[in-house]
C-alpha cells in the first residue's frame, strides 16, 4: 500500500482479523473525548457487507447488507469477537433483495438463536410495496427474510413507523439520529421505485433464493479473459463514453443514505439508481455535496454511477466492494469516470485484489492520471477505513 498523509489512509487496516485486534482508538485533535468512525468492508464476494463502528467513549454498530451466503462466517467472526454484552446493533439494513446483499444476512437470521440484539432492521418487504388494485400477484408465501424477521421479533422499519423505508417525492428527506450521534439522511428509494418492484416481486425473491426450498445458488466464477489482462484501459476514452442508467427494478428499490458522525460523512449507495440519488442530493443543496468517502453503487457497475453524480460529490475517496466474480465488476468505464471527474488526486479503495481490478494498480496508469489505489495486503481480503 502506498503511504498517504491524511487520516483515512493512515488508519487503513487490511484483512478480516479479530475485531478486538484491529479496533484502535483514534483521537481526533479537534475533540477532547476519544471518537471513532470505522468502516469494515467485509469480503462479501461479489456483494456488499459493511460493518460500521462509531461513537464517543462507547462503541455503537451498524451492519449494512450481508453479501453472499459465505459472508455469514465473516460476520460471525466479528460478532463473536465482541463481549456478549456488546453484541448489539443500533441498525441493520438490507438495502434490497439481490442475493449478493441478502444471502449472508438471511443465513445469519435463520439461526435458531441470534446471539445479538438489533434496535431497528430496515428492509422493504412485500408488505411495504404500494398496492395496485388491478394486479393479481400475491406475496410469495413464506418469503424467508420476512419470516426470519418476524420469528425473532426484530423491530422492523421502526424509524419509519413500520412503514416503507422510502423518500417522499418532494419536501424534506427523512433524517434519523441513532444512539451515539450517527446522523442518517435517506436518499433512496422513491415510492415509485417500490411500486415498480411489486409486479416482479415473485421473480426477484426466487432469484435471490428467498423462496423456501429454493436455496442459495452456487456462485459461478467467470473465467478471466487472458487477452485483456495485459492491456491498459484508455481512461480518457472511457470517460468520454455515453452513460445509460440502470433500469433493474430490484436495484431501483435499493436503500441508500448518508451517514454522518464526528464531522465526517459517508455515502452508502447500495445498488441505487444514480438519478434518484442525484435528485436527493440536489434537494439537500444546490452546491456540491461534501462527502469524505463514497461507497460506489452496485459495485461500480457501468450503469449506477453517472458522470453528473460523480461531479456532484465534493470527494476524492471512492470505495469499491466486489471480488469481480459473476459480473466482472468494477466496470472500467466507471473507474475511469471516477478518476477523471472525482476530484483532485482520486483515491480508490478495494476490498479484494482481483483479475478485474488489479489493472488499476498499474504504476503507469497511476502516474499518468494522478490517482492512488489501495488494496488488501497480499493474500488478504476485506478492508477497514477509519475516518476519525
C-alpha positions in Angstrom: 0.0 0.0 0.0 1.3 3.4 -0.8 1.8 5.8 2.1 -0.8 8.6 2.5 -0.7 11.7 4.6 -4.3 12.0 5.8 -6.4 10.2 8.4 -8.3 7.9 6.1 -5.0 6.5 4.7 -3.0 6.3 7.9 -5.7 4.2 9.6 -6.5 1.6 6.9 -6.3 -2.0 8.2 -6.2 -4.9 5.7 -7.8 -8.3 6.1 -10.6 -9.6 8.3 -8.9 -10.3 11.6 -10.4 -10.5 15.1 -12.2 -7.2 15.8 -10.6 -6.8 19.1 -7.2 -7.0 17.4 -7.9 -4.4 14.8 -10.0 -1.9 16.8 -7.9 1.0 17.7 -8.9 4.2 19.4 -8.1 7.2 17.2 -8.1 10.6 18.8 -9.3 13.5 16.6 -7.3 16.6 17.6 -10.5 18.6 17.4 -12.3 16.7 20.1 -11.5 16.2 23.8 -13.1 12.8 24.0 -11.9 9.8 22.0 -14.1 9.2 18.9 -14.2 6.6 16.2 -15.9 6.2 12.9 -14.5 2.9 11.4 -15.9 1.1 8.4 -15.1 -2.5 7.7 -15.9 -3.6 4.1 -16.1 -7.3 4.6 -15.1 -9.8 1.9 -18.7 -10.3 0.7 -17.6 -12.0 -2.6 -19.3 -10.0 -5.4 -21.7 -8.3 -3.0 -21.7 -5.8 -0.1 -21.4 -6.3 3.7 -20.4 -3.2 5.6 -19.7 -3.3 9.4 -19.7 0.2 10.9 -18.4 1.2 14.4 -18.8 4.7 15.7 -19.1 6.6 18.9 -17.5 8.7 21.7 -16.3 6.5 24.5 -18.9 3.9 23.9 -18.9 2.0 20.5 -22.1 1.7 18.5 -22.6 -0.6 15.5 -24.4 -0.7 12.2 -24.5 -3.6 9.7 -25.4 -2.9 6.1 -26.1 -6.0 4.0 -24.7 -9.5 4.3 -23.1 -10.3 1.0 -23.5 -13.8 -0.4 -24.1 -16.8 1.8 -20.5 -17.4 2.7 -20.2 -14.0 4.2 -22.1 -15.3 7.3 -18.8 -16.7 8.6 -17.1 -13.4 8.4 -19.9 -11.6 10.2 -20.0 -14.2 12.9 -16.2 -13.7 13.5 -16.8 -10.1 14.2 -19.9 -10.7 16.4 -18.2 -13.5 18.4 -15.1 -11.3 18.9 -17.3 -8.9 21.0 -18.0 -9.4 24.7 -21.5 -10.8 25.0 -23.0 -7.6 26.4 -21.7 -5.6 23.4 -23.3 -7.9 20.7 -25.8 -5.2 19.8 -26.5 -3.3 16.6 -28.2 0.1 16.6 -29.3 -0.7 13.0 -29.2 -3.5 10.4 -30.0 -2.7 6.8 -30.8 -5.0 3.9 -30.7 -2.5 1.1 -32.7 -4.6 -1.4 -33.4 -8.2 -2.4 -30.5 -9.0 -4.7 -28.8 -12.2 -3.4 -25.4 -10.6 -3.2 -26.7 -8.3 -0.5 -29.2 -10.5 1.3 -28.0 -14.1 1.5 -25.5 -13.6 4.3 -28.0 -11.7 6.4 -30.6 -14.4 5.8 -28.1 -17.2 6.8 -27.4 -15.2 10.0 -31.1 -14.7 10.8 -32.1 -18.3 10.1 -30.1 -19.5 13.1 -32.2 -20.9 15.9 -30.9 -18.2 18.3 -29.2 -15.0 17.1 -26.8 -14.2 19.9 -27.1 -10.5 19.2 -29.7 -7.7 19.5 -30.9 -5.3 16.9 -32.6 -1.9 17.7 -34.0 -1.4 14.2 -34.0 -3.5 11.0 -34.5 -1.7 7.7 -35.8 -3.8 4.9 -38.6 -3.2 2.4 -40.6 -6.4 2.1 -43.8 -7.3 0.2 -46.0 -5.5 2.7 -44.1 -2.2 2.1 -44.7 -2.2 -1.7 -47.5 0.1 -2.9 -50.7 -1.8 -3.8 -52.3 -1.9 -7.2 -56.0 -2.8 -7.1 -55.9 -4.4 -10.6 -53.0 -6.7 -10.0 -53.4 -10.5 -9.5 -50.0 -11.2 -8.0 -49.8 -12.0 -4.3 -46.8 -12.2 -1.9 -44.6 -15.2 -2.2 -45.7 -17.5 0.6 -43.2 -17.9 3.4 -40.7 -15.4 1.9 -37.7 -16.3 4.1 -36.3 -13.0 5.3 -39.7 -11.7 6.3 -40.3 -14.9 8.2 -36.9 -14.6 10.0 -37.6 -11.0 11.0 -41.0 -12.0 12.4 -39.7 -15.1 14.1 -37.0 -13.3 16.0 -39.4 -10.3 16.7 -36.9 -7.8 15.3 -38.0 -4.2 15.3 -38.9 -3.7 11.6 -38.5 -0.3 10.0 -39.1 1.2 13.4 -37.7 4.6 12.4 -40.4 4.7 9.7 -43.3 3.7 11.9 -43.1 0.1 10.5 -43.9 1.5 7.0 -41.6 1.6 3.9 -38.1 3.0 4.1 -38.6 5.5 1.4 -38.1 9.1 0.5 -41.1 11.4 -0.4 -41.3 12.7 -4.0 -40.8 16.3 -2.7 -40.1 18.1 0.5 -37.5 17.3 3.2 -35.7 14.0 3.1 -36.0 11.6 6.1 -33.3 12.2 8.8 -32.7 9.7 11.6 -30.3 10.2 14.5 -29.1 6.9 16.0 -27.9 6.5 19.6 -24.4 7.7 19.9 -24.9 10.5 17.4 -24.8 8.9 14.0 -26.9 11.1 11.7 -28.5 9.3 8.7 -30.1 11.1 5.7 -32.1 8.8 3.4 -31.5 9.3 -0.3 -33.3 6.3 -2.0 -35.7 4.8 -2.9 -38.7 6.7 -4.1 -42.1 5.2 -3.5 -42.4 4.7 -7.3 -39.3 2.5 -7.2 -41.0 0.2 -4.8 -44.2 0.3 -7.0 -42.1 -0.8 -10.0 -40.7 -3.7 -8.0 -44.1 -5.1 -7.0 -45.1 -6.7 -10.3 -41.8 -8.6 -10.5 -41.5 -9.4 -6.8 -42.1 -13.1 -7.2 -39.3 -13.5 -9.7 -36.9 -11.3 -7.7 -37.3 -13.2 -4.5 -36.9 -16.5 -6.3 -33.7 -15.3 -8.0 -32.5 -14.1 -4.6 -33.0 -17.5 -3.1 -35.7 -16.3 -0.7 -38.4 -18.9 -1.5 -38.5 -21.8 0.9 -36.9 -24.9 -0.7 -35.2 -22.8 -3.5 -32.0 -22.3 -1.6 -28.9 -20.4 -2.5 -27.4 -21.0 -5.9 -23.7 -21.6 -6.2 -21.5 -18.7 -7.1 -20.4 -19.0 -10.7 -17.0 -17.5 -11.2 -16.4 -16.3 -14.7 -13.1 -17.2 -16.4 -10.6 -14.5 -16.9 -10.1 -13.0 -20.4 -6.4 -13.5 -20.7 -6.2 -11.4 -23.8 -7.4 -8.3 -21.9 -5.3 -8.7 -18.7 -2.2 -7.1 -20.2 -4.0 -4.2 -21.9 -4.2 -0.9 -20.0 -7.6 0.8 -20.4 -7.8 4.1 -22.2 -9.1 6.2 -19.3 -9.8 9.3 -21.4 -11.8 7.4 -24.0 -13.8 5.5 -21.4 -14.6 8.7 -19.5 -16.0 10.2 -22.8 -18.4 7.3 -23.3 -22.2 7.9 -23.1 -23.9 6.9 -19.9 -27.0 4.8 -19.7 -28.8 4.4 -16.3 -29.7 1.1 -14.7 -33.3 0.0 -15.1 -33.4 -3.1 -12.9 -36.4 -2.9 -10.6 -34.6 -4.6 -7.6 -31.7 -2.1 -7.8 -34.1 0.8 -8.1 -35.7 -0.3 -4.8 -32.3 -0.1 -3.0 -32.0 1.9 0.2 -29.2 4.5 0.0 -28.2 7.1 2.6 -25.6 9.4 4.0 -24.1 8.6 7.4 -22.5 11.4 9.3 -20.6 11.3 12.6 -17.9 13.4 14.1 -17.8 15.8 11.2 -17.3 13.1 8.6 -19.9 11.9 6.0 -20.0 8.7 4.0 -22.3 7.8 1.1 -23.6 4.3 1.3 -25.0 3.7 -2.2 -26.4 0.1 -2.1 -27.3 -0.5 -5.7 -29.4 2.6 -6.0 -30.2 4.5 -9.2 -27.9 7.5 -9.7 -30.8 9.7 -10.9 -32.6 9.2 -7.6 -29.5 9.8 -5.5 -28.6 12.9 -7.5 -32.1 14.3 -7.2 -32.0 13.8 -3.4 -28.6 15.4 -3.1 -29.8 18.4 -5.1 -32.8 18.7 -2.7 -30.3 18.9 0.2 -28.2 21.6 -1.5 -27.6 23.2 -4.9 -23.9 23.1 -4.1 -21.5 20.1 -4.3 -22.1 17.5 -1.6 -19.2 17.4 0.8 -18.5 13.7 1.3 -15.5 12.1 2.9 -16.0 8.6 1.4 -18.2 7.3 -1.4 -19.2 3.6 -1.5 -19.9 3.3 -5.2 -23.3 1.9 -6.0 -23.7 -1.6 -7.5 -20.0 -2.5 -7.1 -19.1 0.2 -9.7 -21.1 -1.3 -12.5 -21.4 0.7 -15.7 -25.0 1.9 -15.1 -25.2 3.1 -11.5 -22.7 5.9 -11.2 -23.4 8.7 -13.7 -20.9 11.5 -14.6 -23.3 14.0 -13.1 -23.4 12.2 -9.8 -19.6 11.9 -9.5 -19.4 15.7 -10.2 -22.0 16.4 -7.5 -19.7 14.8 -4.9 -17.1 17.0 -3.3 -15.0 13.9 -2.6 -11.8 12.2 -3.9 -12.2 8.9 -2.0 -14.1 6.1 -3.5 -14.7 2.5 -2.2 -15.5 -0.5 -4.5 -16.8 -3.7 -2.9 -16.5 -6.8 -5.1 -14.3 -9.7 -5.9 -15.2 -9.5 -9.6 -16.9 -12.9 -9.8 -20.1 -13.4 -11.8 -20.2 -9.9 -13.3 -16.6 -8.7 -13.8 -17.2 -5.6 -11.6 -15.9 -3.0 -11.4 -16.7 -1.7 -14.9 -13.7 0.0 -16.4 -15.8 2.9 -17.6 -17.0 3.7 -14.1 -13.5 3.6 -12.6 -12.3 5.9 -15.4 -15.1 8.4 -14.8 -14.2 8.5 -11.1 -10.5 9.0 -11.9 -11.3 11.9 -14.3 -14.2 13.5 -12.5 -13.9 12.5 -8.8 -11.8 15.4 -7.6 -8.1 16.1 -7.2 -5.8 13.1 -6.7 -8.5 10.5 -6.5 -8.0 7.6 -4.1 -9.6 4.2 -4.9 -10.2 1.5 -2.3 -10.9 -2.1 -3.0 -11.8 -4.9 -0.5 -10.3 -7.5 -2.9 -7.5 -7.6 -5.4 -8.9 -9.5 -8.4 -8.2 -10.1 -12.1 -10.8 -7.5 -12.8 -9.4 -4.6 -10.7 -5.7 -5.2 -10.5 -5.1 -3.2 -13.6 -5.9 -0.1 -11.5 -2.7 -0.8 -9.5 -0.7 -0.1 -12.7 2.1 2.3 -11.9 1.8 3.7 -15.5 -1.9 4.5 -15.0 -1.5 6.0 -11.6 1.3 8.2 -12.7 -0.4 9.3 -15.9 -3.8 10.1 -14.3 -2.6 11.1 -10.8 -4.7 8.7 -8.6 -3.8 6.2 -5.9 -5.2 2.7 -5.4 -5.4 0.8 -2.1 -5.9 -3.0 -1.9 -5.8 -5.6 0.9 -2.4 -7.0 1.8 -1.3 -9.9 -0.3 -3.4 -13.0 0.4 -5.9 -11.0 2.4 -9.4 -9.7 1.7 -11.6 -7.1 3.3 -10.5 -3.6 4.2 -11.1 -1.2 7.1 -11.2 2.6 6.7 -11.1 4.8 9.8 -12.4 8.3 9.2 -11.6 9.8 12.6 
